[in-house]
């Protein structure tokens, strides 16, 4: 699964990842961001995700663009063993695209175009 973050340069974008627990036992996941641009992404609720039986939860992933080039990382959810049950390891590809650039400011100046 790929989650795309699009926006302006230096803008912060938050995306939600919905994770369901179909089993009748609680699942606990350790969330890790890995990859070339993992430092540009962050998890707002921390690195531990708990999902109650037959329920779902939302993981908020935040991205702030620093460069014009696309950023890439992977959200890796690894299960912690609870009561003899392990959940499947989940991976999500995170990609960004800068769609526009907002000027930080405008500077006006006057000067001659040509002098002898």
N, C-alpha and C positions, 0 to 999 in steps of 0.2 A: 504494500500500500504506500502511495506517495502523498504527502501533504505539502501543498504549495503555499508559500508565503509571498504575496505580491503587494507592492506598495511603493512609496516614494523613498528616495535615498535618505538615510538617517531616521526613517519612521519606524515605529514599533508596531508589530502585527502579532496578535494573539490568535491561535487556532486551538480548537477543542478536539481531542481524540476520545471517542466513546469506546469503552471496553466493557464487555458483558461477561458475567460469570454464570454459565449454564448449570454448574454443578450444585450439589446441596451442601457443600463445605465452603468456608471462607477461603479466598485466595489472597495472598499477599505477594506483590511484585516489587522488585527493586528496579527503578528506572534510571537508565544511564544514557547520556548523550555522547556519542563517539563520532569521530570523523574529522576531516580537515578543518571545518568551520564550526565545530561543536561549541566553541566559546561564544559564538554569536547567538546561540539558542539557550533558553533556560526553562526550567520547570517551576511554575509559580507555587505549587503546593509542596515542593520538596521531592525527595527521591523515593519515598515509600508510598505505594499505592495499595489500598486495601479494598477488596470487592466482596461484599456480603453475598451469601448464597442466593442464587436466582435473581440477582440485581445487576445493575450496571453503574459505572462511574465515569466521570469525565476528567481527563488529564489536560490541563491548560499548558500549551507550549508557546513561549514568547520568543520573538525574533526581532532584532534590531539590525538593520542593514548598515554596514560601514563602507562597503565597496560597491562599484557598479557591476562587477562580475557576479555571477550566480553563486550563492553559498550552498553547501551541501553538508549534511550530517545524517546520522541514524539515531532514532530513538529505540533503545533496546530495553525490553521489559523481561526480566528473568524472574522466575517464580522462586519464592522461599517455601520450603517444605513446612506445611502446617497440618498436623494431625494425620500424617502419612499420605497427604495428597500434594501432588505437584501440578501446577498449571503449565500450559504450553508456553514456550518462549515466543514472544511477539516482537516483530521488528517493523518499524515504519521509516520510510525514507523521507527526509525533510529537504526541500529545495526552495530556493528563493529566486525572485526575479524583481529587479528594480524597473518599474514602469515609467516613472518620471522623476525629475529633479526639481525641487523647489529652491529658489534662490534664498540664501541666508540673508542677503541684503543687496541694495542697489547703490552704487557709487556713481555720482555724476561729476564729471570734470570737464574743463574747457582747456584746449591748447591749440596752437596753430598747427595746421596740417603740414605746412611747408614754409620754410624760411630760406632765403638766399644766404 
